[in-house]
Amino acid sequence: MSTRSKLILLVLAGGFLTMAVEVRYLHRNVLQEEWQAILPLIFCPLAALACGLALFGTQVARYFCAAVMALGAVVGLFGVLLHSEGEVEPFQRLLTASIVAKANGGDDRDRREGEEEGPPVLAPMSLTGLSVIGLLVALPGGRKNQNTI
């Protein structure tokens, strides 16, 4: 495993641990109501551990890390589904809010009074993004003498 791959895995491990702290804070009220809110709190330390194991460079550790990262992509997509409540409307609001802000010269004051925003719809995609990066780094390469960038 190259030094660059090891550095990326270290950064990913730190990112997953930081995300665990942030999600714990942001989900503090939801944890008592919804069991699904615990999923990223379980997954993030597991992903950080998997990144640490993959640093040793053994093929088994790297495949384990890749499997955990693939699971993380699914957890993140499941989080998007939960945050949007399975509806398309939150995504439409994201798009129309930016269009309205652009039409108002960059000012987004055109929100409806009393409109409840809910959880950020795309926030779980950060978990998916980190997991996909980890998956790409953790998968062992196909050829032995492969030129790396």
Residue pairs with C-beta under 8 A, 6 or more apart in sequence:
1 54
1 55
1 57
1 62
2 148
4 148
5 137
6 55
8 133
8 137
9 51
9 52
9 54
9 55
9 65
9 134
9 137
9 138
10 51
10 55
12 47
12 48
12 51
12 130
12 133
12 134
12 137
13 47
13 48
13 51
13 52
14 48
15 130
16 44
16 45
16 47
16 48
16 51
16 130
17 44
17 45
17 48
19 40
19 44
19 126
19 127
19 130
20 40
20 41
20 44
20 45
20 48
23 40
23 41
23 44
24 41
27 37
27 40
27 41
30 37
30 119
31 37
31 38
34 82
36 78
36 79
36 82
39 75
39 78
39 79
40 75
40 79
40 124
40 127
43 71
43 72
43 75
43 127
44 127
46 68
47 68
47 69
47 72
47 130
47 131
47 134
50 64
50 65
50 68
50 69
50 134
50 138
51 65
51 134
51 138
53 61
53 64
53 65
54 61
54 62
54 64
54 65
54 137
54 138
59 140
62 138
62 139
62 140
63 138
63 140
65 134
65 138
66 134
66 135
66 138
66 139
68 134
69 131
69 132
69 134
69 135
69 138
70 131
70 135
71 131
72 127
72 128
72 130
72 131
72 134
73 128
73 131
73 132
73 135
75 124
75 127
75 128
75 131
76 124
76 125
76 126
76 127
76 128
76 129
76 131
77 124
77 128
78 124
79 123
79 124
79 127
80 121
80 122
80 124
80 125
80 128
82 119
82 124
83 90
83 118
83 119
83 120
83 121
83 122
83 123
83 124
84 90
84 91
84 121
85 118
90 118
90 121
91 121
94 121
94 122
97 108
97 111
100 108
100 110
101 107
101 108
101 110
104 110
